[in-house]
Each structure stands twice: as structure tokens, then as C-alpha cells.
Amino acid sequence: MKKIDLEAHYYPASLMDYFATRTECPIYYPDRYELKFNDNFSIKHEYKMTHLPETLEERIAIMDANGFDTQVLSLSPGIELLDTKTAIEKVREANDYVYEATQKYPGRFIGFAALQTDDIDAACEELERCVKELGFIGWLTFSNYGEEHLDDDRFLPLLKKANELNAAIYLHPTHPVTGRLAGLGGQLAGSPFGFGIDTSITTMRLICKGVFDECPNLKLILGHLGEVFPFIIQRMTLRLKTYHKIAPAVNKHIPEYYFKNNIWVTTSGVYSHEAFQCTKDVFGIDKIMLGSDYPYETLEDVAAFMKEINVSQNDLEKILYKNAEELFGLK
């Protein structure tokens, strides 16, 4: 059955070579397969660091072996830590790399833009180039940029640009470096716990600050079956039933409204039947799309889980490709 993978990460090999020349973070140590972002956060894993910069041909071979027709490529973190001038140069190179992949292998690859976040005007220009000229479907960004977050006021022009371009925003977790999630290594701040919490906080702040009211066509995508929201959205709705905001929040509707109109989720990184059933029951099958989080997860594990979930053939088709085709007009 056809599969469109909404979350598939990469580094151009040239970017990894550049990281390996640096003496300040981000630094890549190829002898030990470690990409160091700061003193508390590194990716150190031979499989991941081998497959992130793999060739397009190597990637297609793994996709074919597991029945994946299309991957939406998104740049892994690191560029946001560079100085502004270098970051602008490197994101353009990364986006051009993805565009070349879409042209060399039509239908096999689609692009999420990579953007630097220091110069917002330049980021808006690059997003427009990626959508209008390169044919990308949106922007994959992170739940924080060190001490800054996507809901900070200075990012509003970039969010408005995405709304104007009808470009989706995939909100991907990264390591929190401030607040009570920071510290205690990966157990608290990293993927086992902090990633989902940090992304959920950013999402709620976007809602409460009225971003979706100012940008009513903005499409936000969350991985991990919607982070914390399938479990808590009903309680939030009941508590806010008679009033839709608590000052200083300015959102015009209860949060549930935005999950019906502006927010979608993917399956990335979660292999729990109970969690899947909760997300399906709460948000509905039309809101769920396939995401692998490759190569942080293997395509073998993702494909195996999708064969096991208890849904009808039609619902499975919606998850694997139909919902993505409809949302992004991929037909």
C-alpha cells in the first residue's frame, strides 16, 4: 500500500563535513559518530549519524525495502546554532539539495524548508522561495531555539508568511535548554520526556496568544500522535466550556477548535496501540498521517507497526497517504 512519510530527516553530506571542521558547537566527531550541540545535548549513534547524510540512492533502497513511496525531507537540527550569515548560507544550500532530490527522483521526495531564525526577513524570503519556486509544502521547525521559542512575538511575521503561502509548519521537538526541563540529561529534557512537553507548551502558547486567530489558515503538524494533547484535550474542553480564555490569553476559541481546524498529527516515534487508539478516538482518523522520524526510528519498525494497527482498509489508506494527499494537494 502506498506510503507518504511526513517526517524523514537528513543532513547534506557537505553540511556534516562542515560541522566536522568546527571548533565550537555544533561540532561533528566522525570517529565516534557524535554531533554535539552543547554540553548537555549530543546525538551519538552510529546508525543515525550514518543514515542522516546518506546518498539519495541509499535512502531510496531502504524506502523500497519497506514499502515507502515518498519521504518529505526535513533538515535535522544544528544550523540554528550557527551565526546568522553562515546559517542563511547553509539553509539555502540544504533547501537546494532537497530541491535537486525532488527533481532527480520525482515523486520520491518532497521538501519541508529549512530556515534560520535570527533574521526573520531573510527567513520569510527563503520560505517564499521554497514554496513558490522549489515546490515545498512548508517548514519543519523546532519547539525552541535555545532561549527562544516559536511563540515569541518576533516570529509572528514568519508565521503570517506561512499562513499567506498556505505552507504547513511541522513543529518538531528539540532539547530544552532553559527552565525546569533543562538538566538531568536526556532522561528529563530529551526524547523520553522533555521533547513532548516542550512541544506541547509551544503549541498551547501559540493558541493562547491568538496566533491561529490572526492566521486562520495556518496548518500546524505535531508528531508523536499529538504529543500530550489526545490525553488532555477533553479535560481542557470541559474546564473551558463556559469561557474560552483565561487572561492574559487572547484566543477566540477553546483549544479543541484549533485541533479541529488548524492542527494535524503524525505517527512518528510512537509504537503504542493504546496511544494510537486514544489519538484516533479523540481527533479522528482524518487528522492522522504517517511519519517515521527516520533515521531516528527505523522504517522496518514503522512499517511493522502500521501493519498491526486495528483499522479498516480505508482508514489505513487515509493514514498512509490519503490524508497527506488531501492536505497538501499532492494528487
N, C-alpha and C positions, 0 to 999 in steps of 0.2 A: 504494500500500500504506500502511496506517495507520502513523503515526509518533508516538511519545511521547518528547519531548525532556526528558531528566533534568537538563540544565544550560543554563539560559537566564536571563540576568542582567538586572537593571533597577535604575533609581532612580525613585522618585516625583518628578515634576517639582517638587513643593513642597520636597523634600529638596535638589535641585540649587539651587533658589532660595535656600535657607538657606545652603548651602555658599558661595554667591556673596557672602553678606553678611559672611562671617567674615574676621578679620584674622590668625588662627592656623590652622595645618593641622588638619583638611582644608579647603582653600580651592579654590573653583572659579573659573576665569577664563574666562567665556563668550566673550570676544572672541578667544581663541586656543584654545578647546576643550581646556583643560587643568585636570585635577583633581590638585592637589598634596597628597600625603600626608606627605611630609617632604622634606628637602633632597636625598635620593638617589632618591626614587621619586615619579613622576607618571604619570598617564595623560594623554597628549597626542595626541589623534587625533580628527579631525572626525567620521568615520563612527561610531566607538564612542560618543563623547560626544553625538552627535545621537540615536542609537538607544537608548541606555540609558534616557533619560527620555521616550521616545516614547509616544504615546497607545496605549491598548489596540487601538483600531481600526487604527492604523498597523501595529502589530505583527501583528495577525491577517491583514492584507493580505499581509505578507511571508511569514507562515506558509503561507497558502493558495497563494501563488505557487510554493512549494517543497514542497508536499505534507505539511506538518506539521500534525497534528491537534491535538496538545496540547503545551503547554510547562509544565514545573514551574518556576515563577518563584522566583528567589533573589536577594536583595539583594547588590549589589556592595559592596566594602569601603569603609570610611570612618567608619561610625558607631562602631566600636570605638575610635576615636581621640578621641571626644568625652568630656566629663566625664560621670560616672555618671548624674546626674539627667537631663541632656539626652539621653543615649544611650537611657535607658529610655523616654523620651517618643517619640523618633524611631523606635525599633524597633516600638513599638506602632502608630504611625501607618503604618509600612511594612507591617506584617502586616495591618492593617485594609484598606490599599489592595489587597493581594493577595486578601484575602477578598472584597472588593467585586468584583474581577475575576472570581473563581470564580462569584459569584452572577449577575453581569451576562451572562457568557458561559459557561454550564455546559458542562463537558467540554473547553473550550478551554484553561483554565488550572487548575493545581493549585499548592499552595504548599509551599515549604520555609520554615520560620520564620527570621526574623532575630532574633538575641539579642544583648544587650550582655553583656559578660563580666566586669564589675567586681563587680557584686552577684549572687552565684551564686543566692541565694534568690529574688531577683526574676527571674532568668533561668529558673529551674525553674518558677516560676509562669507566666511567659509561654509557655514551651514547652508546659505543660499546657493553657493556654488555646488555643494554636494547634492542638494536636492534637484536644482534646476538643470545643472549641466552634467552631473555624474549619475543621476537617476537613483540616488539613495533614498531610503524610506524614512530616515530620521536620524537620531543622535543617541548613542549609548553613552550615558554619563554616570557619575558616581554619587553615592549618598553624601559624601563630604569631600572637600579639597583641603585636608588638614584642618585648619581652624575655621574654614568657610563651608557653607552648605548651599545647596541649590535654592533653598527658600529665602536666602538673603536677598535684600531688596535690589542689590546691584545686578542680580541675574535676571530680573524681570524683563528687561528689553530682549534678552536672548529667548526667554520663554514666549514672549509675544511674537518673536520672529518665527519660532517653531509653529505657533498657532497660525500665523499668516501663511506659512508654507505648507500647512497640513502635514507637518512632519512629526512622527511619533517620538517620544522620549522614553528610552528604556532606562529605568533607574536601577543601577546595579550597585550592590554593596561594596564598600571597601573598609579598610581598617580604621575605626575611630581613634583619633589621637588626643582628643580632649574629653573632659567630663568623666563621669564615673565608669564609663565603659573602657576608658583607657587603662592600661596597666594589666597585670596578671597574664600577660602574653596572649596567645591565640585562644586560650580557653574562654576568656571573658570577651575580649574585643574582636576576636576573629570569627571565622565562619561557623563554629559550633553554636555561638550565641549572639555576639555583638553585631554581626553583619545584618541580620534580620531586624534587630531592634533599631539600629541606626537608620536603616532604610525606611522603616515604618514611621519613625519620628519625622524624617524629612517629608514623607508623604502627607502626614497629618498637618504639618506646618504649612505645606503648600495649600491644603484645603482651607485651613483656618485663616490664612492670610488672604483668602479670596482670589487666588491665582486662577482657579478654574472658572470663576465668575468673570474675571477680566479676559480670560482666554477660553471661551466656551467650547471651542473645537479642539482643544489640546488633548492629545491622546498620551496617556502615561501607561507604561507596561512595567509590572513588577514580576520578578522571578520567584522561585521557591513557593509556588502555589499561593502567592499573595502575601508572603511574609506572615505577620501576626493577624491579618485582618479577617480571614474566614472565621476565626475563633471568636473575635471580639465585636464584629460589626453589629450583631443583633443586640448585644448589650448596649453598645453606643447608641443605636437607634432608639431603644426603649428609654434610655436616660435622657435623650434629647428630643423625645417625641413631642412635647408641648412647646418647645422652643428650639430653634436650630443653631443657636450660638450662645457662647458664654464670653462676655467681654474679657479681653480685647479682641477676640476672634471676630472676623467680619464676614465669614462665609454666609451666603444667602440661603443655603440648603443644608440639611443634615448630611453627614458624611456618606451615608448609603446612596444618596442621589448621585454623587460623583463616581461611585463604583459602578453604578448602572450606566452612566453616560460618558465617562472620561477615562476609566481605568480598566485595563485587562491584565491577565496574569499568565505566566508560563509555568511549565512543569519542572523547570531547571533545578537540579540538585536535590530533589525530594523523591524518595522511593517508598513512601508510606501509603498503603492502600487506605488507611483511615484518614490521613490528611487529604488525600485526593478526594475521597468521598465527601468530606466536610466542605472542601472548596467547591465541588460540583453542586452540592445541595444548597450552599449559600449564594454563590454567584451565578450558577447556571453553566451549562456546557458551552454556550456561545461565547463565554468570556475566557475560556481556557485555550491556550495554544502550546505547541510543542517547543520546549527549549532544552538543550542538552547541557550547557555550560562546558562544552568540550574546549580544551582537554583537561579541565579541572575535574571533569567526570568523563568516563569512557562512553563512547557510543554504544558499545556492547551492553552495558548496564542499562542505558536509557531504552534501547530497543527491547531488551528483555522485559523491563517494567511495563512498557506500553502494550506488550502482548498479554500481560497478566491482568490489567485493569478491567473491572467489570462494567463494561458499557456496551451499547449496541454498536453494530457496524457503522451506522450513520453517525452516531456520536463520536466514535473513534476517528472517522474521517474528518469531522469538524476539528478535533484537537490536532490531528496530524498535519492538516493542510488547509481545510476549507475555511476555517475562521481567519487564518492569516491571509488567504487569498481575498476574502471579502474585506477585511480591514484595510489592506494595503492596495487593493485593486490589482493583484498580481496576475489575474487571469489574462 
